[in-house]
């Protein structure tokens, strides 16, 4: 709802600032959707898949990187967050590859 409200910024503010706000809003919506997906998986399967949790954290971290990129640009902080996202992506690959439901060769 707030994203739709922020669309008015396209008409009243400069395009760069308006797009920054909208990008952060959309990434926040994606993070909330990932949380709902994780909750739904828990209630339907009785357990939470690691991939859902890692996906949620990756989306939240991407949102934080975009917010920091637009507000303050500290190269060390951005590098640390990028390294964390890379580690989470590797963790997600291993979680899918070595899932309990998958037979290993």
N, C-alpha and C positions, 0 to 999 in steps of 0.2 A: 504494500500500500504506500509506504513512504517513497519507494522508487517512482511510482506514478506521480506522486506529489512533487518529487524532485525534477520531473520532466519539464516543469515550468521554467526551470533554470535555463533551459535551452533558448527560451525567448527573452529572458530578462538579464542574463549574465553573459559574459564572454564564453565562447564555445569550449575553450580549454578547461575552464573551471567547472562548467556544467558536466562535461564528459567525465572529469575526474570523480565527481560526486556520484554519477550514475554507475560508473565502473565499480566503485567500492560498494554501492548498494547491491548491484547484481551479484558480486562475489559473496556478499553477506547472505543473500537469499540462497545461493548455492550451498553455503555452509549449513544453513538451517535445514535445507532439504536433505542433506547428508545425515544430519542428526535425526530427522524423522525416519529416514530409511533404516538407520541403525536401530532405532526404537522399534520399528515395525518388524524387523528381522528378529529381534529379541522376543517379542511377543508371539510371533508365528512359529519360530524354531526352538525357542527356549534357550538359545545361546546367541552370542554376538560374534559375527565373523570378524577376524582381525582386519580383513581388507576394508570393511566398512569404517572401522575406526581410523585406519590409516588414511583413507580417502577424505574423511572429515577433517583430520588434522592438516592434510595437504591443502585443502581448500581454504581453511582458516589461515594457514601460513601464507598462502598466496595473497589473501586479502590484506594481511599485515604488511607484506612486501609492497603491495600497491599503495597502501596508505602511507608507509614511510617514504616511498619514492616520491609521492606527491607533496608531502609535508616537509620532511627533513631528509637530506641525503647523506647518511653516514656510511661510507664505503665498507667499514668493518662490520657494522650491524647488518648491512645488506648481504655481505659475504657469508656471515654466520647463518643467516636465515636461508640463503641459497644452499649452503652445505647441508643444513638440516632437511630441506626439501629433497635434496639428492639422496640423503640417507633414508628418508621415508619412502621414496620411490623404489630404492633397492629393497627395502624391507617389504614393500608391497609385492614386488616380483617374487621374492622368496615365499611369502605367505600364500600366493596363488600356486606356485610350483609345488610346495610341500604341504598343501592342504590335507587335512585328515580324510577327506572324501575322495582324494585322488590316489590311484595306485601308482607307486613309484617303480620305475624300471631299474 
